[in-house]
């Protein structure tokens, strides 16, 4: 049996329909988790399938307990948007938001008579309709809020916020109730907390460079920062100094959330976080300048490249050296530089000195390649292909540089000199020719590319298994031609 299903009045068109009435009339006052549970259940109800349409599916998907799920549906049932079945297993029926099935709630006039009289006295300028009175009673019953506590919240909304809107008052009461503020003593303690932090919030305003009086909302935010997030007053002021003249209290609120997500709570941690963030921004600016590129915003480069690079252990100087080297190699983006960062990290080179030594070695290799090209009468710039060839000649085949230079003279005037050198050296390698003198003899014989490595009759036919051949090619695949060449 489906746990969630649609009533006949709820139109289904093959997609999850969310009426604007829900978005405008119900969502603003509801808890975010209650909304998630409502929408996920609505999607399950709309699928029309019994598979996985269960409270267990919602619990696993949203990572909440089944008890919390039923509390959410009880909340929506109070508003008439769902109906909870009485049978076992329990079913949740979604009602149309345009015609909610509001349960009939009767309250004892004697029990709530004093409350009704007082709530109307708090809002004398408007006549509270019976429906609003009923909503107050429903919330007090549902969240076990004391009548006197509700009256204090209503008076607070009127005096501090200047509003008499029933939906707003009930929203504040519901949020406070979820935080455990349900009794008259709880509400008084919360209000005293607001009053006691006034000077502290004024100090925050002054640090931000604001001259206006602190709003009630900002004083409430301060309570959340210090009580729920665990920030000390000095930590909040340290964060405020980092946001001075950069967006005011809204910027500070966003920055506090960032610090909270990073696990920062003390003033020392906040200052260290600020310094590391500024250093990352300065480094990003310098890297971009060294590369000769442009980014409209630094947020993406810092998050995508700079912070991960620093996390790998790279020194600031090492990254700046590498950026200059990339510029000389015509690599002009952080993404292109990232290729070399990953290779250097794989080689264990993360310090400025290590980069300098590595770059010096590569420059020396390029100088030798230019000697080879000059011997070929080639004046072109050193390319990645040239480096691949030279590394094969020297590091893989084991030829001395002087031998390569001698062979290069035989490639002078050839259309693809490095390829021609490759051909000659391959023949020499097969015939065991290594030294410069042996190369002289080989080239002087006029066998430039025509000499046979062995008489045909001396070859021994050999059959290889598929496994042996596969092993050879796997070994070739493991060779990274760019491993040593950046």
C-alpha angles and dihedrals in degrees: 000000000000114000092207125035140160125251118235090256092059106088116221119199102172095278136070106273118206111187119220087233088068093047095049103031107032112018098064093059098040129093112257093238091050088054092049092051092047093050095044091050089048090055091050090049091051096052091073091215128119093207110107092350093133143111088251090060091053091046093052096042097047095032094231131125122262088240090058090049092054090047088056093049090047087056092051090045089057087057092047096242094118136023120217112216120231095217127092123280092039119241129200117215117197114220126203111272088220092058105028118185098235110196117237107249119186121191130198107258091206093050095050100026094103091046093052091050093049096044090053089049090054090054102036093152093068135041111236109223119226089252091061092048088051091052090053091051093046092053093047090051095043096048097028092239115169115241091236090051090053091050091052091050091049091050091048091053091049098046103033101031101027095228134125095180110136094211091054095047091049091048091054091046092049093049092049092046090054087055091053098261101135109124132068089251091051092053093046090051091051092049091047088052090054090049095046095052094054094100092045091052090047088056089052090051091050091049090052090051093246120146099187124100116266113262124229090246091056091049089052089050090052090055090053092049095050101033106032100027096036098232116156119225090253091052091053090050091049089053090047091055089056090054099043111143090352103106107319125236093342090058090047091051090053092046092050089054089051091050091047091052089051092053095248118151110145130070091243091053091047091051092047090049091050092050093048090049093050091046090052090050092049090047091049091052092050094046092051090048092050091049092048094230135124135230122182091215131024095211095085096044091049095047097040102038120003099050094044090048092051088046089058089060100257116156118234091240091050092056092047091050091049092049090056091047090050090051090055089050089052093250103141106170136072089234090057091047089051090067090061093041089058092048093049091048089052088053090048094245109138105133130088091241091050091052091049092052092046094047091047089053092050092047089051090052091050089052090055091048089053088054089054092048091048089053087054090050088243116143099183124121119267110269133196088253090055089052091050091052094046094047090051091050096048109024102031104029093032101229119157117243091244090056091051089049091052092050090046090065088063089056094057111129094014115133093233104025099176091051089050091050087050090054094049095045091049091056090046091050092052090050095046094248109152116143129076091246091052089049090051091053092046094049095042091057089067092241094130099160097333102086115108116233092220137352109271093238091059094063115106115214113232130188117214128199122237089246092055093049091046090051092054092051092046088056090052091049090055091061109095107203090200095048094101100022120078 
